[in-house]
Amino acid sequence: MFNKILIANRGEIACRVAATARRLGVRTVAVYADADARAKHVAACDEAVHVGGSAPKDSYLRWERIIEAAKATGAQAIHPGYGFLSENEAFANACAEAGLVFIGPPASAIEAMGLKAESKRLMEAAGVPLVPGYHGADQDPALLQREADRIGYPVLIKASAGGGGKGMRAVDKSEDFAAALASCQREARNSFGSDAVLIEKYVQRPRHIEIQVFGDSHGDCVYLFERDCSVQRRHQKVLEEAPAPGMTPELRAQMGAAAVAAAQAVNYVGAGTVEFIVEQPEGYAHPEAMRFYFMEMNTRLQVEHPVTEAITGLDLVEWQLRVASGEPLPLKQQDLCIQGHAIEARICAETPDNHFLPATGTLTVYRKPDCTAFERASVNSPAAGVRVDDGVREGDTISPFYDSMVAKLIVHGATREEALARLDTALAETRIVGLQTNVQFLRHVVGSRSFAQADLDTALIPREAAALFHQDKVGRPLAVAAAVAQTLLAERASESADPFSRRDGWRPHGITVRRFDFEYQGEPLLAHLSYLHDGALQLTLGDVSGVLAFDALPTDTGTRMDLHFNGQRQTVQTWQVDETVHVFCALGATQIVAIDALAHAGEAAAEGGRLTAPMPGKVVSFAVKAGDAVKKGQPLAVMEAMKMEHTIAAPADGTVAELLYAPGDQVSEGAELLKLSVG
């Protein structure tokens, strides 16, 4: 075993690797960019070395600096985590040349599987089923168009050197192919340094099922069962679970054998994942009809590896370290078994109701659910509990430089139903204030009919859209009641013993009525609170009126109360940041803005004809110039943030008056990109 390793990554995976290394007595070295000087992963390691500027190309992708840091600190090996340099064969070769062990597969395996077209040819030779498509080296756009037309629509354009949903576009008809190809190639070039693509038939009702494999340097290779990663948005995973619902022992054995054959075809060593598209023409009710096709192999540890750890009771990072140090695999295939069910939810800084646009900001409040001891599973004592893997702390900033993932929430139970219930409870207990996240969206997915019944395919989110987006589970009455109660509790806390400082609404005659102005989901709300003679509080909101009662509950964070209003009783927790009150309860979470009517009197309505950046990022290109006439919905500009491209479209017919930035410019959220004369 190594004495010291360098972790060439950041965030939760760097913290995850450091935790296992510490348990094994292995010292760790972190690397960090300017934006991560005080990051959690830096504190999690024994040493840390600064490697450059905030942008990945200036730091985490500068492998020569990382190798220098490893040599300077006496590290014997480098763990690449995932993303960044984890699947870079040049980096793996450079480690070997520097006398460092790369904790991953041989560079030859990375190279063979890193190019999707080449891996398809290898898999075809190994007898692994392939989706019909074009994987050739000729990248002439006209040829690619002809190949797509030959395969038949819909087709999927995929970056040959890509992954994680980047450089990928689904195309429904021939006339849309050229524009989709150009966008896909541009995104692939920016993300991976290569704009080569492949074209595949877009499988209908597909499930995304992957097999975890592990090989050692002694020629042994095993599979650690499967993970279902079908719930996706923008071709990126949202929820992952193991084992895959509806998987038969026969199909598991077939897919496992194919995955091992794929790994052995490239003499694979270490942790890897063979991803398959599974076609289910007869639906979930007939799993024997499912057919699987090789999609790609990820030559690294996957983001979703914790669900495999949960059902097997194994530490995959420990296996990585042992295999990389020359030890044989700890277990044989016959020693491996599945225990219970595990699900992982990716908590991301994004706005699901606005096309999943990335969000940035400070984690003003970051409270995790109660995590029971996530014990190492065994046949006699299966693991059951809640686990959070993250690389952030309260007060940290989510910047536009890196991936939008804040944390991974992993649950394990004896059955899928138990795991589902545990996941919903854990999501309900998660408290994040300071930026938009997908936590409530995840709860909606978990509670949807399709997911609850395991009716899974990669179109689950659009199919269940009506139940997933723009949902108000809390409701106006409860949100207003919570905001009013929070205000009253804060006032009570500021009262002194002086009876004239009391703010209980008492007066010798008549009834005191207070006015509260709010904005809820973009609409103004007016509420009145009446202080009755018997000491009760009457809250009126439009045609809803009732007695408001609440009791503060002991807590060291936020305002937590037992709230009664409009026939509902809820335990509610609130935080107020500036004018916004953040409300959390078992039903969900919401925000309501307390308006100071005097301060806001006379404010003008928002100016029309403005097109602003929906998030911080870089201007990639403009599709128009000053003087151009445009139609509603026409693409005007492309922005890039958190490694993804986003198209800005015209909100109405009009004429472009002025472009205010140039391609390549960095812009902040809300920056006006261009002026549009509407009408």
URUR-V334683 format. One record per pair of residues at least 4 apart in sequence whose ideal C-beta (glycine too) atoms are under 7 Angstrom apart, sorted by the first residue. I is the first residue (numbers start at 0). GAP is how many residues later the second one is. If there is no record, write none. Layout:
i: <I & I>
gap: <GAP & GAP>
//
This chain:
i: <0 & 0 & 0 & 0 & 1 & 1 & 1 & 1 & 1 & 2 & 2 & 2 & 3 & 3 & 3 & 3 & 3 & 3 & 4 & 4 & 4 & 4 & 4 & 4 & 4 & 4 & 4 & 5 & 5 & 5 & 5 & 5 & 5 & 5 & 6 & 6 & 6 & 6 & 6 & 6 & 6 & 6 & 6 & 7 & 7 & 7 & 7 & 7 & 7 & 7 & 7 & 8 & 8 & 8 & 8 & 8 & 8 & 9 & 9 & 9 & 9 & 9 & 9 & 9 & 9 & 10 & 10 & 10 & 11 & 11 & 11 & 11 & 11 & 11 & 12 & 12 & 12 & 13 & 13 & 13 & 13 & 13 & 13 & 14 & 14 & 14 & 14 & 14 & 15 & 15 & 16 & 16 & 16 & 16 & 17 & 17 & 17 & 17 & 17 & 18 & 19 & 19 & 19 & 19 & 20 & 20 & 23 & 23 & 25 & 26 & 27 & 27 & 28 & 28 & 28 & 28 & 28 & 28 & 28 & 28 & 28 & 29 & 29 & 29 & 29 & 30 & 30 & 30 & 30 & 31 & 31 & 31 & 31 & 31 & 31 & 31 & 32 & 32 & 32 & 32 & 32 & 32 & 33 & 33 & 34 & 34 & 34 & 35 & 37 & 38 & 39 & 39 & 39 & 39 & 40 & 40 & 41 & 46 & 48 & 48 & 50 & 50 & 50 & 50 & 50 & 51 & 51 & 51 & 51 & 52 & 52 & 53 & 53 & 54 & 55 & 55 & 55 & 55 & 56 & 57 & 59 & 60 & 60 & 61 & 62 & 62 & 62 & 62 & 63 & 64 & 65 & 65 & 66 & 66 & 66 & 66 & 66 & 67 & 68 & 69 & 69 & 69 & 70 & 75 & 75 & 76 & 76 & 76 & 76 & 77 & 77 & 77 & 77 & 78 & 79 & 79 & 79 & 79 & 79 & 80 & 81 & 81 & 81 & 81 & 81 & 84 & 85 & 85 & 86 & 86 & 86 & 86 & 87 & 88 & 88 & 88 & 88 & 88 & 89 & 90 & 91 & 91 & 91 & 91 & 91 & 92 & 92 & 93 & 94 & 94 & 95 & 100 & 102 & 102 & 102 & 103 & 103 & 103 & 104 & 104 & 104 & 104 & 104 & 104 & 104 & 105 & 105 & 106 & 107 & 107 & 108 & 108 & 108 & 108 & 108 & 109 & 109 & 111 & 111 & 111 & 111 & 112 & 112 & 112 & 112 & 113 & 113 & 114 & 114 & 114 & 115 & 115 & 115 & 115 & 115 & 116 & 116 & 116 & 116 & 116 & 117 & 118 & 118 & 118 & 119 & 119 & 119 & 120 & 120 & 121 & 121 & 121 & 122 & 122 & 122 & 122 & 123 & 125 & 125 & 125 & 127 & 127 & 127 & 127 & 128 & 128 & 128 & 129 & 129 & 130 & 130 & 130 & 130 & 130 & 131 & 131 & 132 & 132 & 132 & 132 & 132 & 133 & 133 & 133 & 133 & 134 & 137 & 138 & 138 & 139 & 140 & 140 & 140 & 141 & 142 & 143 & 143 & 143 & 144 & 144 & 144 & 145 & 146 & 146 & 147 & 147 & 147 & 147 & 148 & 150 & 150 & 150 & 151 & 152 & 152 & 152 & 152 & 153 & 153 & 153 & 153 & 154 & 154 & 154 & 154 & 154 & 155 & 155 & 155 & 155 & 156 & 156 & 156 & 156 & 156 & 156 & 156 & 156 & 157 & 157 & 157 & 157 & 157 & 157 & 158 & 158 & 158 & 158 & 158 & 158 & 158 & 159 & 159 & 159 & 159 & 160 & 160 & 160 & 160 & 161 & 161 & 161 & 161 & 161 & 161 & 162 & 163 & 164 & 164 & 164 & 165 & 165 & 165 & 165 & 166 & 166 & 166 & 166 & 166 & 167 & 167 & 168 & 168 & 168 & 169 & 170 & 170 & 170 & 171 & 175 & 176 & 177 & 178 & 179 & 180 & 181 & 182 & 182 & 183 & 183 & 184 & 184 & 184 & 185 & 186 & 186 & 187 & 187 & 187 & 187 & 188 & 188 & 188 & 189 & 190 & 202 & 202 & 204 & 204 & 205 & 205 & 205 & 205 & 205 & 206 & 206 & 206 & 206 & 206 & 206 & 207 & 207 & 207 & 207 & 207 & 207 & 208 & 208 & 208 & 208 & 208 & 209 & 209 & 209 & 209 & 209 & 209 & 209 & 210 & 210 & 210 & 210 & 210 & 210 & 210 & 211 & 211 & 211 & 211 & 211 & 211 & 212 & 212 & 212 & 212 & 212 & 212 & 212 & 212 & 213 & 213 & 213 & 213 & 213 & 213 & 214 & 214 & 214 & 214 & 214 & 214 & 215 & 215 & 215 & 215 & 215 & 216 & 216 & 217 & 219 & 219 & 220 & 220 & 220 & 220 & 221 & 221 & 221 & 221 & 222 & 222 & 222 & 223 & 223 & 223 & 224 & 224 & 224 & 224 & 224 & 224 & 225 & 225 & 225 & 225 & 225 & 225 & 226 & 226 & 226 & 226 & 226 & 226 & 226 & 227 & 227 & 227 & 227 & 227 & 228 & 228 & 228 & 229 & 229 & 229 & 229 & 230 & 230 & 230 & 230 & 230 & 230 & 231 & 231 & 231 & 231 & 232 & 232 & 232 & 233 & 236 & 236 & 237 & 237 & 238 & 238 & 238 & 238 & 239 & 239 & 239 & 240 & 240 & 240 & 240 & 241 & 241 & 241 & 241 & 242 & 242 & 242 & 242 & 244 & 244 & 244 & 245 & 245 & 245 & 246 & 246 & 246 & 247 & 247 & 247 & 248 & 249 & 250 & 250 & 250 & 251 & 252 & 253 & 254 & 254 & 254 & 255 & 256 & 257 & 258 & 258 & 259 & 260 & 261 & 261 & 261 & 262 & 262 & 262 & 263 & 267 & 268 & 269 & 269 & 269 & 270 & 270 & 270 & 270 & 271 & 271 & 271 & 272 & 272 & 272 & 273 & 274 & 274 & 274 & 275 & 275 & 275 & 275 & 276 & 276 & 277 & 277 & 278 & 278 & 279 & 279 & 279 & 280 & 281 & 281 & 283 & 283 & 283 & 297 & 300 & 300 & 300 & 303 & 304 & 304 & 305 & 305 & 305 & 305 & 305 & 305 & 306 & 306 & 306 & 306 & 306 & 307 & 307 & 308 & 308 & 308 & 309 & 309 & 309 & 309 & 310 & 310 & 310 & 310 & 311 & 311 & 312 & 312 & 312 & 312 & 312 & 313 & 314 & 315 & 316 & 317 & 318 & 318 & 319 & 320 & 321 & 321 & 322 & 322 & 330 & 330 & 338 & 338 & 339 & 339 & 339 & 339 & 339 & 340 & 340 & 340 & 340 & 341 & 341 & 341 & 341 & 342 & 342 & 342 & 343 & 343 & 343 & 344 & 344 & 344 & 344 & 345 & 345 & 346 & 346 & 346 & 346 & 346 & 346 & 347 & 347 & 347 & 347 & 347 & 348 & 348 & 348 & 348 & 348 & 348 & 348 & 348 & 348 & 349 & 349 & 349 & 349 & 349 & 349 & 349 & 350 & 350 & 350 & 350 & 351 & 351 & 351 & 351 & 352 & 352 & 353 & 356 & 356 & 356 & 357 & 357 & 357 & 357 & 358 & 358 & 358 & 359 & 359 & 359 & 359 & 359 & 359 & 360 & 360 & 360 & 361 & 361 & 361 & 362 & 362 & 362 & 362 & 362 & 362 & 362 & 363 & 363 & 363 & 364 & 364 & 364 & 364 & 364 & 364 & 365 & 365 & 365 & 365 & 366 & 366 & 367 & 367 & 368 & 368 & 368 & 368 & 369 & 369 & 370 & 370 & 370 & 370 & 371 & 371 & 372 & 373 & 373 & 373 & 374 & 374 & 375 & 376 & 376 & 376 & 381 & 382 & 383 & 383 & 383 & 384 & 385 & 385 & 385 & 386 & 387 & 387 & 388 & 388 & 388 & 389 & 389 & 391 & 391 & 397 & 397 & 399 & 399 & 399 & 399 & 402 & 402 & 403 & 405 & 408 & 408 & 410 & 410 & 410 & 410 & 411 & 412 & 412 & 412 & 413 & 415 & 416 & 417 & 418 & 419 & 419 & 419 & 420 & 421 & 422 & 422 & 423 & 423 & 423 & 423 & 424 & 425 & 426 & 426 & 426 & 427 & 427 & 429 & 430 & 430 & 431 & 431 & 432 & 432 & 432 & 437 & 438 & 438 & 439 & 439 & 439 & 440 & 440 & 441 & 442 & 442 & 443 & 443 & 443 & 443 & 444 & 444 & 445 & 446 & 447 & 447 & 447 & 447 & 448 & 449 & 449 & 449 & 449 & 450 & 455 & 458 & 459 & 460 & 460 & 463 & 464 & 471 & 472 & 472 & 473 & 473 & 473 & 473 & 473 & 473 & 473 & 474 & 475 & 475 & 475 & 475 & 476 & 476 & 476 & 476 & 476 & 477 & 477 & 477 & 477 & 478 & 478 & 478 & 478 & 478 & 479 & 479 & 479 & 479 & 479 & 479 & 480 & 480 & 480 & 480 & 480 & 481 & 481 & 481 & 481 & 481 & 482 & 482 & 482 & 482 & 482 & 483 & 483 & 483 & 483 & 483 & 483 & 484 & 484 & 484 & 484 & 484 & 485 & 485 & 485 & 485 & 485 & 486 & 487 & 488 & 488 & 488 & 488 & 489 & 490 & 490 & 494 & 494 & 494 & 495 & 503 & 504 & 504 & 506 & 510 & 510 & 510 & 511 & 512 & 512 & 512 & 513 & 513 & 514 & 515 & 515 & 516 & 516 & 516 & 517 & 517 & 517 & 517 & 517 & 517 & 518 & 518 & 518 & 518 & 518 & 519 & 519 & 524 & 526 & 526 & 526 & 527 & 528 & 528 & 529 & 530 & 531 & 531 & 535 & 536 & 536 & 537 & 537 & 538 & 538 & 538 & 539 & 543 & 545 & 545 & 547 & 548 & 549 & 549 & 549 & 549 & 550 & 550 & 551 & 552 & 552 & 552 & 554 & 557 & 557 & 557 & 558 & 558 & 559 & 560 & 561 & 562 & 562 & 563 & 569 & 569 & 569 & 570 & 571 & 571 & 571 & 572 & 573 & 573 & 573 & 574 & 575 & 575 & 576 & 578 & 578 & 578 & 579 & 579 & 580 & 580 & 580 & 581 & 582 & 582 & 582 & 583 & 594 & 595 & 596 & 607 & 608 & 608 & 608 & 608 & 609 & 610 & 610 & 610 & 610 & 610 & 610 & 611 & 611 & 611 & 611 & 612 & 612 & 612 & 612 & 612 & 612 & 612 & 612 & 613 & 614 & 614 & 615 & 615 & 615 & 615 & 616 & 616 & 616 & 616 & 617 & 617 & 617 & 617 & 618 & 618 & 618 & 618 & 618 & 618 & 618 & 618 & 618 & 619 & 619 & 619 & 619 & 619 & 620 & 620 & 620 & 621 & 621 & 621 & 621 & 622 & 622 & 622 & 623 & 623 & 623 & 623 & 624 & 624 & 625 & 625 & 625 & 625 & 626 & 626 & 627 & 628 & 629 & 629 & 629 & 629 & 629 & 629 & 630 & 630 & 631 & 631 & 631 & 631 & 632 & 632 & 633 & 633 & 634 & 634 & 635 & 635 & 635 & 635 & 636 & 636 & 636 & 637 & 637 & 638 & 638 & 639 & 639 & 640 & 647 & 649 & 649 & 651 & 653 & 653 & 653 & 653 & 654 & 655 & 655 & 656 & 656 & 656 & 657 & 657 & 658 & 659 & 659 & 659 & 659 & 660 & 660 & 660 & 666 & 666>
gap: <23 & 25 & 320 & 324 & 24 & 74 & 75 & 319 & 323 & 23 & 24 & 73 & 22 & 23 & 25 & 70 & 71 & 72 & 16 & 21 & 23 & 70 & 71 & 72 & 73 & 74 & 98 & 23 & 25 & 63 & 64 & 67 & 69 & 72 & 7 & 10 & 11 & 21 & 22 & 23 & 38 & 72 & 74 & 23 & 58 & 70 & 71 & 72 & 73 & 76 & 77 & 4 & 5 & 51 & 71 & 72 & 75 & 4 & 22 & 26 & 29 & 31 & 50 & 381 & 392 & 30 & 380 & 391 & 4 & 377 & 378 & 379 & 395 & 396 & 4 & 68 & 69 & 4 & 16 & 27 & 30 & 67 & 377 & 4 & 25 & 26 & 29 & 376 & 301 & 373 & 4 & 62 & 64 & 300 & 4 & 10 & 23 & 26 & 27 & 4 & 4 & 295 & 297 & 298 & 5 & 7 & 294 & 297 & 295 & 19 & 17 & 18 & 16 & 17 & 18 & 19 & 20 & 40 & 41 & 44 & 46 & 11 & 12 & 15 & 18 & 18 & 20 & 35 & 38 & 4 & 5 & 7 & 10 & 16 & 18 & 19 & 18 & 19 & 20 & 21 & 26 & 27 & 19 & 20 & 19 & 364 & 366 & 6 & 4 & 352 & 4 & 351 & 352 & 353 & 4 & 350 & 6 & 26 & 20 & 24 & 8 & 11 & 14 & 15 & 18 & 6 & 7 & 10 & 13 & 5 & 6 & 345 & 347 & 346 & 4 & 5 & 28 & 345 & 4 & 4 & 24 & 23 & 24 & 4 & 4 & 22 & 28 & 31 & 4 & 4 & 4 & 12 & 4 & 27 & 28 & 31 & 33 & 4 & 4 & 5 & 8 & 30 & 27 & 24 & 25 & 23 & 24 & 26 & 247 & 17 & 22 & 24 & 25 & 24 & 4 & 5 & 6 & 24 & 220 & 5 & 4 & 218 & 219 & 220 & 221 & 6 & 18 & 214 & 23 & 27 & 212 & 213 & 4 & 4 & 18 & 21 & 22 & 25 & 4 & 4 & 4 & 10 & 12 & 15 & 18 & 4 & 14 & 4 & 5 & 7 & 6 & 223 & 217 & 218 & 221 & 166 & 195 & 196 & 4 & 5 & 163 & 164 & 165 & 167 & 194 & 161 & 163 & 4 & 4 & 158 & 4 & 157 & 158 & 159 & 190 & 4 & 189 & 6 & 7 & 10 & 154 & 6 & 153 & 184 & 186 & 47 & 185 & 4 & 45 & 46 & 4 & 42 & 44 & 82 & 180 & 4 & 18 & 19 & 43 & 81 & 4 & 4 & 177 & 178 & 4 & 10 & 15 & 4 & 14 & 4 & 143 & 144 & 5 & 7 & 139 & 171 & 6 & 135 & 136 & 139 & 130 & 133 & 134 & 166 & 163 & 164 & 165 & 163 & 164 & 69 & 70 & 72 & 146 & 162 & 19 & 69 & 18 & 65 & 66 & 67 & 68 & 13 & 17 & 64 & 65 & 63 & 5 & 5 & 57 & 4 & 4 & 37 & 40 & 4 & 4 & 4 & 37 & 55 & 4 & 32 & 33 & 4 & 4 & 52 & 7 & 23 & 29 & 51 & 25 & 4 & 48 & 50 & 49 & 18 & 19 & 20 & 21 & 16 & 17 & 18 & 48 & 16 & 44 & 45 & 46 & 47 & 12 & 14 & 44 & 46 & 11 & 12 & 14 & 23 & 24 & 27 & 40 & 42 & 4 & 9 & 10 & 39 & 40 & 42 & 7 & 8 & 9 & 25 & 29 & 33 & 38 & 34 & 36 & 37 & 38 & 27 & 31 & 33 & 35 & 4 & 5 & 6 & 26 & 29 & 30 & 135 & 72 & 69 & 70 & 71 & 21 & 25 & 477 & 478 & 17 & 20 & 21 & 24 & 25 & 16 & 67 & 11 & 14 & 15 & 32 & 5 & 6 & 9 & 4 & 4 & 4 & 4 & 4 & 4 & 4 & 4 & 4 & 462 & 4 & 13 & 4 & 10 & 12 & 4 & 4 & 458 & 4 & 6 & 7 & 9 & 4 & 5 & 6 & 450 & 452 & 74 & 76 & 75 & 252 & 71 & 72 & 73 & 251 & 252 & 21 & 23 & 71 & 73 & 249 & 250 & 21 & 22 & 24 & 67 & 69 & 250 & 17 & 19 & 35 & 67 & 69 & 16 & 17 & 19 & 63 & 64 & 65 & 66 & 12 & 15 & 44 & 45 & 48 & 62 & 63 & 11 & 12 & 13 & 15 & 61 & 96 & 8 & 10 & 46 & 47 & 50 & 55 & 59 & 61 & 7 & 8 & 10 & 57 & 105 & 115 & 5 & 6 & 48 & 53 & 54 & 55 & 4 & 53 & 107 & 112 & 113 & 52 & 109 & 110 & 108 & 109 & 39 & 42 & 43 & 47 & 107 & 110 & 111 & 114 & 33 & 36 & 37 & 84 & 88 & 112 & 17 & 18 & 27 & 83 & 86 & 113 & 16 & 17 & 18 & 21 & 26 & 29 & 13 & 14 & 15 & 17 & 77 & 80 & 81 & 12 & 13 & 16 & 17 & 228 & 8 & 11 & 75 & 226 & 227 & 228 & 230 & 7 & 8 & 214 & 220 & 229 & 230 & 4 & 5 & 6 & 226 & 5 & 123 & 228 & 122 & 67 & 109 & 108 & 207 & 104 & 105 & 106 & 206 & 64 & 67 & 104 & 66 & 100 & 101 & 102 & 65 & 66 & 69 & 100 & 4 & 68 & 95 & 98 & 171 & 209 & 211 & 38 & 41 & 208 & 4 & 5 & 40 & 4 & 39 & 40 & 4 & 4 & 4 & 36 & 39 & 4 & 4 & 4 & 4 & 21 & 37 & 4 & 4 & 4 & 4 & 15 & 4 & 4 & 12 & 32 & 35 & 5 & 9 & 11 & 4 & 4 & 54 & 50 & 53 & 54 & 30 & 45 & 48 & 49 & 25 & 26 & 27 & 24 & 25 & 29 & 23 & 20 & 21 & 23 & 16 & 17 & 18 & 19 & 16 & 18 & 12 & 14 & 11 & 12 & 4 & 9 & 10 & 8 & 4 & 7 & 170 & 171 & 172 & 4 & 4 & 15 & 19 & 40 & 4 & 11 & 4 & 38 & 81 & 83 & 102 & 104 & 4 & 35 & 36 & 37 & 103 & 4 & 8 & 5 & 6 & 7 & 32 & 73 & 100 & 102 & 27 & 28 & 29 & 31 & 24 & 65 & 26 & 63 & 64 & 65 & 70 & 5 & 4 & 4 & 4 & 4 & 4 & 11 & 4 & 4 & 5 & 8 & 4 & 6 & 4 & 5 & 38 & 43 & 42 & 44 & 72 & 73 & 74 & 72 & 74 & 75 & 78 & 68 & 69 & 70 & 77 & 68 & 76 & 80 & 64 & 65 & 66 & 64 & 78 & 82 & 97 & 59 & 62 & 59 & 60 & 62 & 90 & 91 & 92 & 56 & 57 & 58 & 89 & 90 & 9 & 10 & 11 & 49 & 55 & 57 & 86 & 87 & 88 & 6 & 7 & 8 & 9 & 54 & 86 & 88 & 5 & 6 & 8 & 85 & 4 & 86 & 89 & 117 & 116 & 117 & 260 & 257 & 258 & 289 & 46 & 257 & 283 & 284 & 76 & 77 & 256 & 38 & 39 & 40 & 75 & 255 & 256 & 37 & 73 & 74 & 33 & 35 & 72 & 29 & 31 & 32 & 33 & 35 & 69 & 71 & 69 & 70 & 213 & 29 & 66 & 67 & 68 & 69 & 210 & 26 & 27 & 28 & 66 & 64 & 190 & 20 & 62 & 17 & 57 & 60 & 61 & 16 & 59 & 14 & 15 & 16 & 17 & 13 & 14 & 12 & 9 & 11 & 13 & 6 & 8 & 7 & 4 & 5 & 6 & 32 & 29 & 28 & 29 & 30 & 27 & 25 & 36 & 40 & 23 & 19 & 21 & 18 & 19 & 21 & 16 & 17 & 4 & 14 & 8 & 37 & 216 & 217 & 241 & 242 & 239 & 240 & 238 & 31 & 17 & 18 & 8 & 11 & 12 & 15 & 7 & 5 & 6 & 9 & 4 & 4 & 4 & 4 & 4 & 4 & 26 & 32 & 4 & 4 & 4 & 23 & 4 & 19 & 22 & 23 & 4 & 4 & 12 & 15 & 16 & 15 & 158 & 9 & 142 & 153 & 5 & 7 & 142 & 144 & 149 & 4 & 4 & 150 & 4 & 148 & 149 & 4 & 27 & 4 & 4 & 145 & 4 & 23 & 24 & 27 & 6 & 23 & 5 & 5 & 4 & 16 & 19 & 20 & 4 & 5 & 10 & 13 & 14 & 9 & 4 & 4 & 4 & 4 & 7 & 4 & 4 & 49 & 114 & 115 & 4 & 5 & 109 & 111 & 113 & 114 & 116 & 4 & 4 & 44 & 49 & 65 & 4 & 64 & 67 & 88 & 89 & 4 & 87 & 90 & 92 & 4 & 41 & 104 & 111 & 113 & 4 & 38 & 45 & 47 & 61 & 112 & 4 & 58 & 67 & 82 & 84 & 4 & 81 & 90 & 92 & 101 & 4 & 35 & 98 & 109 & 111 & 4 & 32 & 43 & 45 & 55 & 64 & 4 & 63 & 65 & 76 & 78 & 4 & 73 & 88 & 90 & 95 & 4 & 4 & 4 & 63 & 70 & 72 & 4 & 4 & 12 & 6 & 7 & 8 & 5 & 27 & 7 & 26 & 5 & 19 & 20 & 21 & 19 & 15 & 16 & 17 & 14 & 15 & 13 & 11 & 13 & 9 & 78 & 80 & 7 & 9 & 74 & 75 & 76 & 77 & 4 & 5 & 6 & 74 & 76 & 5 & 72 & 16 & 12 & 13 & 14 & 12 & 8 & 10 & 8 & 6 & 4 & 6 & 11 & 10 & 11 & 7 & 9 & 7 & 9 & 26 & 5 & 22 & 19 & 20 & 17 & 15 & 11 & 12 & 13 & 14 & 10 & 11 & 9 & 7 & 8 & 9 & 5 & 15 & 16 & 17 & 14 & 15 & 13 & 11 & 9 & 7 & 9 & 5 & 15 & 16 & 17 & 14 & 11 & 12 & 13 & 11 & 7 & 8 & 9 & 7 & 4 & 5 & 5 & 14 & 15 & 16 & 11 & 13 & 10 & 11 & 13 & 9 & 6 & 7 & 9 & 5 & 5 & 4 & 4 & 70 & 66 & 67 & 68 & 69 & 62 & 25 & 37 & 61 & 62 & 63 & 65 & 58 & 59 & 60 & 61 & 4 & 26 & 54 & 55 & 56 & 57 & 58 & 60 & 32 & 26 & 54 & 25 & 51 & 52 & 53 & 22 & 23 & 24 & 50 & 21 & 22 & 46 & 48 & 18 & 20 & 42 & 43 & 44 & 45 & 46 & 48 & 54 & 18 & 19 & 20 & 25 & 43 & 16 & 17 & 42 & 14 & 15 & 37 & 41 & 12 & 13 & 14 & 4 & 6 & 12 & 32 & 31 & 34 & 30 & 31 & 32 & 33 & 28 & 29 & 28 & 26 & 4 & 6 & 20 & 23 & 24 & 26 & 19 & 22 & 18 & 19 & 20 & 21 & 16 & 17 & 15 & 16 & 12 & 14 & 12 & 13 & 14 & 38 & 11 & 36 & 37 & 7 & 9 & 7 & 9 & 4 & 5 & 5 & 25 & 4 & 26 & 26 & 22 & 23 & 24 & 25 & 22 & 18 & 20 & 18 & 19 & 20 & 16 & 17 & 15 & 12 & 13 & 14 & 15 & 4 & 6 & 12 & 4 & 6>
//
